[in-house]
């Protein structure tokens, strides 16, 4: 998009100003964030990243303010939510279309596109396709979560907060439409190989929870605690894969967010049975992170392998560190010193120790002595798989294939993408600082939102509270637990 004066990255300029010129959106789909090292705007992980940032701001506002990063982070969120509001008719109450992606590529393509070309976004001169979606409960549910959570972040701006809430409700209605219940990526060759969604019931639980917190409308908490949502999301499977938070799987985060509701507001009937279930599953998720139970393997250097030893593991690790630290803060917030894993009791400090150990690994306490946050420490990746960072800002236009020399060179990137967390090491703690090996050196939008959340959660600041207990619940009306229905009238047993 057109960058504002507050843009602090000297080597970035205006780009993608023709995005969405093939749509019915006035002014096009200009703005938002490119994902990873490519120039594609994937709205599914972008929405998740905005939700994660908003969640971290709502929990740790005091810390952000103490670090003088509160307004900066809100600007980052607003840049994303302003864009998401363009991707559907946000003035309507019912929609039948969402724009799911701008740009992209086909596997093995030899024609100019976001994969074949190696260009700075500012130099893009090839056609960029907009992907329209007429079904996709997962994308719509995640967009609802992003807009609803941001509406609480911006509740000091009544008009904007109202616009975000209305947009969230509109896209969530789209998500709940029985005719729209299909993963957004299924059969879409520009999306499926990159951000394939495996289901949408987790987004139902996640989106409904955020909408309840944003609006106080009890229909949303009724949906989030509906046993059919729990069943269809497969939360009751208690398998390791469902305890790993990612841009695809929101289940552990949704259940943690609902556990917060139980711990701090204790609403009782009719929600208690399901909330207790979510609390129990959340506790077991935390148990699964502990080395004691060997649910997940660890590298010799101590990095938990949440994606079964597959590449690009750090995004999952960062999310787990955030969740563990946050759950510990929830327990401390209600004066609970620990939790049970079976018959074994663990103090809160165990979760903080786990989260700290994983973030310390990312920051350089690992066998490679490598910081996986670009610009942090003395040794960090210098060949990040990122088009803008790898091509000099020399005010020259580099063509689609003209940029290949920068992709293929063994020289360090001319621009430092400060703060970016890369994909990370392999399961043997080895890391190859190669621009052409994206599994190691490519940062992602969703992964970096997770590490921001983990870092702010673990950061100690003078004079700030641990978490903000109340802001996230500010729209919820006073709760008066209902009485359970009376038992049926007694009837004598006929003999």
ABEGO torsion letter per residue (X at the ends): XBBBAABABAABBBBGAABGAABABBGEBBEEBBBEABABBBAAAAAAAAAAAAAAAAAAAAAAAAAGAAAAAAAAAAAAAAAAAAABBAABABBABBBABBEEBBBGBABBBAAABBBBAAABABBBBBBBBABGAAAAAAAAAAAAAAAAAAAABAAAAAAAAAAAAAAAAAAABAAABBBAABGBAAAAAABBBAEAAAAAAAAAAAAAAAAGBAAAAAAAABAAAAAAAGAAAGBAAAABBBAABAAAAAAAAAAAAAAAAGAEOAAAAAAAAAAAAAAAAAAAABAAAGABBBBAAGBBBAAGGBBGAAAAAAAAAAAAAAAAAAAAAAGBAEBBBEABBBBAAAAAAAAAAAAAAAAGBBAAGBBABBGBEABBBABBBBAAAABBBAGBBBBAAAAAAAAABABBBABBBBGBBBAEBBAAGBBBBBAABAAAABBBAAAAAAAAAAAAAABBBBGBBABBAAAAAAABBBBBBBBBBBBBBBBBBBX
